Amino acid sequence: MSSAGSALKALLEVMARLRDPHAGCRWDLAQDFRSIAPYTIEEAYEVADAIERDDAVSLRDELGDLLFQVVFHARMAQERGWFDFADVAQSIHDKLVRRHPHVFSAHPQPLDGPALETLWEEQKARERTDVKGDPRHMSVLADVPLALPALTRAAKLGRRAARVRFDWAEAPQVRAKVLEELTELDAALGEVPGEVRAGQAPSARVVEEFGDLLFALANWGRHLRIDPEAALRAANHKFENRFRHMEAVARGRDLNLQELSADAWEELWREAKASGTDEKI
């Protein structure tokens, strides 16, 4: 057995012991799919974070944590008689072979770019058509996970709709849609001009128009070939770096953050922008 096979066998044995009804861990035994799902999502984000930081050691560890989540879910499914880890591995093996006929067929052929993307989408569509008994799977929008981050899901929904040509022809048209949604949001805010200043909860229409604006922005990013989730994540990092720089400068000058004027904050912000901290994560 290969080293990878031995390590995986040992991991599966650890998981079986943790879930042993008599000698297992009480916490692990108390879990089910729903209670573990949030940890699965969290571990995926921690993998992404390690990649963002170019931290190879953390990436190794976080990938292990994510693999453990797969093993955990597979073990619970095995206990219910649904499937086991081997079935999970076989399923993804078969899917990869099925979706890469240009690699695994009797006559491989090099494909890239639009041709490869078209091949994948056609195969995915056939797979959804093959699902019986649930009309939801017949939709072009089938299987877009509800648990995806909202910006990512908005872009994915847009890509799916674009398969049947329900889409803007070019990016400038989406930009116009963004401006249209911004105008509609302004109009909704204009109906209750004092609501924001009064600190009241926004009206349902304001929330709806704000959501429409975000959806349009996500799809503008799609047309510009920008991942909206990654772009916002980078903006978050930039803001955090600049704000931390401002805090450090303020402390060095014995300034009380709570007492800074708007002009003082603006000056600190300009210094942070000029400091070159944006690349530091």
Summary of the structure (lengths in Angstrom):
residues: 281
radius of gyration: 24.9
end to end distance: 40.9
largest distance: 72.4
contacts: 667
relative contact order: 0.05
helix: 71%
strand: 0%
